[in-house]
Amino acid sequence: MRDLIASEWQKVWTGKAWWALALAATLLCVLADAGFLTQALDELDQGTTTVARTTASLVQGWFMVELVAALATMLAMTREFSSGSVMRTTLLGGSRLRVLGAKLTVAAATGAVFALGAGVLAAVSPWVFLAGQDFGPQWTAEATRTLLGVMGVVVAGALWGCLLGLIIRQQVVAVVVMLLSTWLVSGGLQRLAPDVGRFTIDEAMAAVYQDSSTAGLLSTPWAIVVLAAWIAAAAVAGRALFLRRDLP
């Protein structure tokens, strides 16, 4: 099993895709924090926000690493189906169940690596972005919860991307489905039918990382339950399809 996990790990981190995704995520998060800071400075002048809230907002901006972690594991999964090498992996791995276990283990570990990187950058970002201001960051319990939430959704996103790739199998379709569900479906439902939209996986993630810009989100404990339920449902569906459907 150790060799199988090492093999799956190499598939995720070999090539240029992962660092290109990581670079893109860093740039997006920096731009997001720059936007948060501009808005926060105006609100601070008006007295409608606090330095502590601004600090937490700068930490929150790094939640977008979740999308990159999901894409990294999804591409690794669908690449094998597209090339047909998943059959060879299964034969060498001994059984489909062993291969599936190795892939999910590596997906979680990949998410942990991205989460660690996001956590470090998110933690230092308030000091970087507020360096030229007349005030410094105020780290509070809210900022700590936001940081832990950001890291948690990055790991969950890596698992979610891997499972979507396992279920859909086709690379382009899987990426399109994930991006549409993230940018259109979840956001649209949250605006049009918030009582339904808050139960989508993306809005549950938003509640976990303490998104204060979206109203009507679930409480954090319930959001964690909903997030776990989505991943569990995808795991059950992915397992059934992987064990029963023919492999290319």
Secondary structure by P-SEA (a helix, b strand, c coil): caaaaaaaaaaacccaaaaaaaaaaaaaaaaaaaaaaaaaaaaaaaccccaaaaaaaaaaccccaaaaaaaaaaaaaaaaaaacaaaaaaaaaccaaaaaaaaaaaaaaaaaaaaaaaaaaaaaaaaaaaccccccccccaaaaaaaaaaaaaaaaaaaaaaaaaaaaccaaaaaaaaaaaaccaaaaaaaccaaaaaacaaaaaaaaaccccccccccaaaaaaaaaaaaaaaaaaaaaaaaccccc
